[in-house]
Amino acid sequence: MYRLVQEHPTTSVKMVFLEDKNLDMRRYNAPTFCTEVAAIFVGDNGEPPDNRDICVYPVGDTCQSISPLNQCCDPMTYPLLFPRGECSWNTGMEHVEERRTSKRTRVTQLQYYAYRLSQRNGFSILHNSDSGSKIRTKDDIDKFVSAELPYPCTDLRLFQIVTKFMVHGPSGTININSPCMRDGQCCKSFPKQFKDDTEENVNGYPIYRRRATEPVQVWKYSIDNRWVVPYNPWLLKKFNAHINVEVCSSVKSVKYLYKYVYKGHDAASVKIQKEGALDHDEILSFVESRYVSAPEAMWRLNEFNLSHKSHIVVRLAVHLPQQQPIVYQDGQEAQAIERAALRKTTLTSWFELNKNDPSAHNISYSDIPQYYMFDKSTTNWKKRQRSGQNVIGRLPVVSILDTERYYLRMLLLRKSGAISFDDILTVNGLRCITFQQACQEYGLLRGDQQWHDALNDAAQFQSPRQLRMLFAMICGFGEVEDVPDLWVQHQVSLCEDFVHRYSEQTVPHYALADIEELLTSYNLSLQKLHLPTVDLPASVLERTNFDVVEELAKANSYTMQLNSEQRNVVEILLSAVYNNAADTPKCYFLDGPAGTGKTFVHSVKEKEREEERKKGGTVLNAFSPRRDFSAL
């Protein structure tokens, strides 16, 4: 062995996980425990490599390659799984008699490893289809989720697990160096407020019960229920790990789960470098890879479902006459047009169905998939032989900018039995020129109901930022009668992404500031639309967890409490900030007896200087408890 080591020296290398704020942290989140076991590999779009290059060094022989299909490969690669050196899976391994089928008699690699690493199937806490076990009341919430420290005399083990894994930070003034601190505040909004009782469905999530109790010592900090991350007691004692459990009590949770389900596979941005050496070639050492954790590997080995579809969704075409989409190859445009002329879309086929089948006249276009199936080979609707209760017809969302198609969609949602586009345009025996005119004749455009419907539909799947873009677009292109009412009715959805970053009173200011910026593209402003005006530049919106509006309100309140001498000091300091055209560094020394308000003057000065930060400026500060040195 000594001779082999000398002949084949090894190099110690280490793998460093890189963190970049520009990466999607839902996918590139670095492991938090150094003992975590995972596989990292490089492949196209996260797919594992077709083959593994494995070499062995037999005693007294040269380096030899070994196939991953060799039954001796796994025992040498994973000795902990084969402690006695027994052979692993091989291509000729057969099922036992009772497991054989006419199509398969041999054991696959997946089946072998699932059996070798078998574990019991647990339960899912994400969804439970049993309606009797759904969480509906605040008592149900308290039954499954707790945000309080357990009593050590009642359950000592749970108390030890909670204090070890489920205490946030601490952060804020207790620990300003905590990783969660952003602009002087905790990005997770800790510490929370004390709450005697759980409050249901506040912006889609409950406010958990956090009763005021005596603080306990955790590490070097004194903490109470305000610092506890919500958890499920059974899960904590079962797995002895950090498991954050939240109750999602509104349709907003669908959007939350959607972005995580479709975020893509876990990834890792890593760099391989020699230990004790500087490697300046970052391009060669940088690796963009897929990260497969142990839980994901076990889930896939056991072939558990990655997703579940309860309903079949049929996408229904919405297009103007002779404007259906066509797919073609370069140079074959004419042939594609000829083929499209012979094939019907789901919409034009629906017209034909209404001509030939009187029983379909009372079924709207969106409901037709429940009773008929669209045959893509013949492009015809055929009556279903079995129930279509779990079939949903979906008309794609159409932008208001595509005016005629937008109003055609509105008519298709309400009119049944149409046999042609002209039939849809005909109202009370008179043919309208446009679909918008037809909507007006039907009375669908009275008031602003169409704009309310558009925002309500979009709120089901679009992000708040996209909703604000749609709101500005409606104001710019639509004929809205009452814009302030439209804002009030949809304020909750338009402000949804700000509620966890700012106070409830100031959240609308930030949403309006963003809308103000979007309205400039349409030569509009909040004032022109009779909406509340705000004075917040766009740069403020990029600074998360920094509530400028609330800080300015505090500054005004503090300023009113200053005496004449204190006010004079604050004015001198602020003047040095605002009137420093040459940007010359200055240092002021504040001294006085105890109790004269030095700390209060410092606090007022800081609040007033938020006005400078609001304008995008940066002001540095150094503060001593007994003397105040302000570097401006």
Salt bridges, closest charged atoms under 4 A:
GLU7 OE2 - ARG3 NH1 3.19
ASP24 OD2 - ARG26 NH2 3.09
GLU86 OE2 - ARG116 NH2 2.88
GLU94 OE1 - ARG100 NH2 3.09
GLU97 OE1 - ARG100 NH1 3.44
ASP142 OD2 - ARG209 NH1 3.90
GLU148 OE1 - ARG209 NE 3.79
GLU148 OE1 - ARG211 NH2 2.72
ASP155 OD2 - LYS237 NZ 2.96
ASP183 OD1 - ARG543 NH2 3.53
GLU199 OE1 - LYS195 NZ 2.96
ASP224 OD1 - ARG226 NE 3.09
ASP266 OD1 - LYS263 NZ 2.83
GLU296 OE2 - ARG290 NH2 3.01
GLU296 OE2 - ARG300 NE 3.05
GLU352 OE2 - LYS355 NZ 3.59
ASP375 OD2 - LYS382 NZ 2.97
ASP402 OD2 - ARG405 NH1 3.46
ASP422 OD1 - ARG431 NH2 2.90
ASP423 OD1 - LYS415 NZ 3.92
ASP453 OD2 - ARG414 NH2 3.62
ASP485 OD2 - HIS452 NE2 3.68
GLU496 OE1 - LYS255 NZ 3.58
ASP497 OD1 - ARG468 NH1 2.97
ASP514 OD1 - ARG465 NH1 2.25
ASP514 OD2 - ARG468 NE 2.67
ASP535 OD2 - LYS614 NZ 3.41
GLU551 OE1 - LYS607 NZ 2.48
GLU606 OE2 - LYS605 NZ 3.31
GLU606 OE2 - ARG609 NH1 2.66
GLU606 OE1 - ARG613 NH2 3.90
GLU610 OE2 - ARG613 NH1 2.90
GLU611 OE2 - LYS614 NZ 3.95
ASP628 OD2 - HIS602 ND1 3.27
